[in-house]
Amino acid sequence: MNIKNITNTLSKYIIAFFIAIVLSNPTFAQETREEYTKKCEMIKGLAYDIMKARQNGADAAHLMQVSRRNDLPIGETIVKLAFMEPQWIIEESKQRETIEFSNRLYMQCMKVLGDKYGY
C-alpha cells in the first residue's frame, strides 16, 4: 500500500468519524432526515470552497483562522483534510480535485445519515 492509499484511507475514516460526531450532537437529535441532508449539502459546499481556495494557493493558516473566526469547527477539519490532498497546476486537475473532494465529503456525510435512518 503506498502513501497516497494510506492517506486516502485515513482521511475517509477521519471524515466519517468527524461527521458522525457533528451529526450525533444532542442539539441535532430532534432534526429530521431533510434537515440532516441539508447539513450534508452545507458540508459539501464548504468543502468545495475550501478545496477551491487550497487549489488556488490559499494559505492553510489563513483558512484555519477564517474557520475559527466564523466558529466553524467542521471548517477547520475540512481545511486539514484539504491540505492532505495535492495542489494541482493544471486548471482541469484543480477543478476535478475540488469536485471530487466535495463529493467525497458529501457521500461520507450521507453514509452517516444512511446508517442513522436505515437507508
N, C-alpha and C positions, 0 to 999 in steps of 0.2 A: 504494500500500500504506500503510495507516495504522499508527500506533504500536502499537496492540493486535496487529495481524497480525505486525508485525516482532517484537514481544516474544514472541508465541506461537511463531513460527518459531525464534527464537533459543533459547528455553527448551527446545524439542524437541531441538535439536542438543546443548545442554548436558547434558540428561538422558541422551540416548543415549551421548554421549561418556563421561560420568562412570560410568554403569552398565557400559559396556564395559571401562573401566579397572578398576573394582572386581572385576568377574567374571573378568577375564583375569589377575588376580593369581596368581602361581605357587602360592600356598597353596590356591587353589581348583582348580588344574589337574586334580587327580585326582577331583574331585567328579562325581557322576552328574547326569543330567538332572533327576532328582527333587530332589536337593539344591539345584541351581540354582533350580529352581522355588520351593522353599521360601524361598530368598533373595529372589525377586521378591515373594513374599507378605509377607515381612518388610518390604521396602521399601514396599509398598502400605500396610501397617498404620502404619508410621512416618509416611508421607506424610499419611495420614488424620489421625493425631493432631496432627501439626504444623499442618496447614491448619485443623483444628478450633480449635486454640488461637489461630491467627492471626485467624480469623474472629470469635473471641470477645474480641479485643482484647489478646492477649498481646504482650509487648514482644519485638522481634526480638533485641535484645542478650541478654535473658534466655534465650530459646530457644537461641541460639548457645552460651551458657555451659553450659546443660544438656547439649547435644550434646558439647561438649568434655569436660565432667566425666565423661560416660559413654563417652568415647572412641569417638564415632560420627562419623567424618568424613563419611559419607554423610548423616548428620543435618544437619550444617552446610550441605551443598549443598542439601538439601531445604528448609531454612529460607530460604536465599537465594531459591530458586525460589518458595516460598510467598509471600514478600513482594514478588515481581514481579507477583502477581495482586491484583485489587481486594479490598477488605474490604467486605462487604455489610452492610446494615442489616436487611433483612427475613430472618427466620429461614429461610424456604423457600429463599431465594437463598444463604444461608450453607451450608445443607445440600447444595444442588446443587453449589456450588463445591467443597466438601470432597470429595464423592463423585467428581466429575469429575477433580479434581486427583489423587486417589489412584489412580483407574483409569488416567489418562494415564501416570503413572509406572510402574504395573504393566505396562501394554501395551508401553511402551518397553523395559522390562526383558525382557519375554517376546520382543520382537523381537530383542534382542541374543542371547538364548538360541536363538531360531529360526535365526538366522544361524550360530551355533556348531554346532548339532545338525542343521541342514538340515530343519527342519520349519516 
